[in-house]
Amino acid sequence: MAKNILNVAVFTGSRAEYGLMRYLISAIEESSNFNLQLIVGGAHLSKKHGMTVREIEEDQIQPAATIPVGLDQDPQPSMAILTAETIAGVSGAIKRLKPDLLIVLGDRYETYGAASAAHLHR
């Protein structure tokens, strides 16, 4: 009988919550029961915030999707615009990746945008 493998998307938008989820992400990646689909956005992709996506890549984890937002623009867009960009980007990633579930952690606009996109995609 074939084993059901769950597509587990994990969204990370900042270095802080990535650090908290690093071991969970690694465990999902190493499990034969799950297919990790890492979605990276927010400050991870910002030059002003250190391009911390490199830390993820140094952990030997390749993002399945990247969601750039206007953090490096001058003037920086409002939180509403950044959230809308995150919702649109994560929505596109969900449509393409078709995860069975999405894991998020945090209380910032990126997490809210990712959770909103997942909710709207059911």
QUIKA-V263255 format. One record per pair of residues at least 12 apart in sequence whose C-alpha atoms are under 10 Angstrom apart, sorted by the first residue. I is the first residue (numbers start at 0). J is the second residue. Records with the same first field share a line. If there is no record, write none. Layout:
I->J ; J
This chain:
2->31 ; 32
3->31 ; 32 ; 33
4->30 ; 31 ; 32 ; 33 ; 34 ; 99
5->31 ; 32 ; 33 ; 34 ; 35 ; 98 ; 99 ; 100
6->27 ; 32 ; 33 ; 34 ; 35 ; 36 ; 96 ; 97 ; 98 ; 99 ; 100 ; 101
7->24 ; 27 ; 28 ; 32 ; 33 ; 34 ; 35 ; 36 ; 37 ; 96 ; 97 ; 98 ; 99 ; 100 ; 101 ; 102
8->24 ; 27 ; 33 ; 34 ; 35 ; 36 ; 37 ; 38 ; 63 ; 64 ; 92 ; 93 ; 96 ; 97 ; 98 ; 99 ; 100 ; 101 ; 102 ; 103
9->23 ; 24 ; 27 ; 35 ; 36 ; 37 ; 38 ; 39 ; 62 ; 63 ; 98 ; 100 ; 101 ; 102 ; 103 ; 104 ; 113
10->24 ; 36 ; 37 ; 38 ; 39 ; 40 ; 41 ; 62 ; 64 ; 65 ; 66 ; 89 ; 101 ; 102 ; 103 ; 104 ; 109 ; 110 ; 113 ; 114
11->37 ; 38 ; 39 ; 40 ; 41 ; 42 ; 43 ; 52 ; 55 ; 62 ; 65 ; 66 ; 102 ; 103 ; 104 ; 105 ; 109 ; 110 ; 113
12->38 ; 39 ; 40 ; 41 ; 42 ; 43 ; 44 ; 51 ; 52 ; 65 ; 66 ; 67 ; 85 ; 103 ; 104 ; 105 ; 107 ; 108 ; 109 ; 110 ; 113
13->39 ; 40 ; 41 ; 42 ; 43 ; 44 ; 45 ; 48 ; 50 ; 51 ; 52 ; 105 ; 107 ; 109 ; 110
14->41 ; 42 ; 43 ; 48 ; 49 ; 50 ; 51 ; 52 ; 54 ; 55
15->104 ; 105
16->103 ; 104 ; 105 ; 106 ; 110
17->39 ; 43 ; 51 ; 52 ; 54 ; 55 ; 103 ; 104 ; 105
18->54 ; 55
19->104 ; 105
20->102 ; 103 ; 104
21->55 ; 58
24->36 ; 37 ; 60 ; 102
25->58 ; 59 ; 60
28->60
34->98 ; 99
35->60 ; 61 ; 62 ; 63 ; 98
36->60 ; 61 ; 62 ; 63 ; 64 ; 92 ; 93 ; 96 ; 97 ; 98 ; 100 ; 101
37->55 ; 60 ; 61 ; 62 ; 63 ; 64 ; 65 ; 92 ; 101 ; 102
38->61 ; 62 ; 63 ; 64 ; 65 ; 66 ; 88 ; 89 ; 92 ; 93 ; 96 ; 101 ; 102 ; 113
39->51 ; 52 ; 55 ; 61 ; 62 ; 63 ; 64 ; 65 ; 66 ; 67 ; 89 ; 109
40->52 ; 62 ; 64 ; 65 ; 66 ; 67 ; 68 ; 85 ; 88 ; 89 ; 109 ; 110 ; 113
41->65 ; 66 ; 67 ; 68 ; 69 ; 70 ; 81 ; 82 ; 84 ; 85 ; 107 ; 108 ; 109 ; 110
42->66 ; 67 ; 68 ; 69 ; 70 ; 71 ; 109
43->55 ; 65 ; 66 ; 67
44->65 ; 66 ; 67 ; 68 ; 69 ; 70 ; 71
45->67 ; 68 ; 69 ; 70 ; 71 ; 72
46->70 ; 71
47->70 ; 71 ; 72
48->70 ; 71
52->65
63->92 ; 95 ; 96
64->88 ; 89 ; 91 ; 92 ; 93 ; 95 ; 96
65->88 ; 89 ; 92
66->84 ; 85 ; 86 ; 87 ; 88 ; 89 ; 90 ; 91 ; 92 ; 109
67->81 ; 84 ; 85 ; 88
68->80 ; 81 ; 82 ; 83 ; 84 ; 85 ; 88 ; 109
69->81 ; 84 ; 85
78->107 ; 108 ; 109
79->108 ; 112
80->108
81->108 ; 109 ; 112
82->107 ; 108 ; 109 ; 110 ; 111 ; 112 ; 113 ; 115
83->108 ; 109 ; 111 ; 112 ; 113 ; 115 ; 116
84->109 ; 112
85->108 ; 109 ; 110 ; 111 ; 112 ; 113 ; 114 ; 115 ; 116
86->108 ; 109 ; 110 ; 111 ; 112 ; 113 ; 114 ; 115 ; 116 ; 117 ; 119
87->112 ; 113 ; 115 ; 116
88->112 ; 113 ; 116
89->109 ; 112 ; 113 ; 114 ; 115 ; 116 ; 117
90->112 ; 113 ; 114 ; 115 ; 116 ; 117 ; 118 ; 119 ; 120
91->116
92->116
93->113 ; 116 ; 117 ; 120
94->117 ; 120
97->120
98->117
99->121
100->117 ; 121
101->113 ; 114 ; 116 ; 117 ; 118
102->114 ; 117
103->117
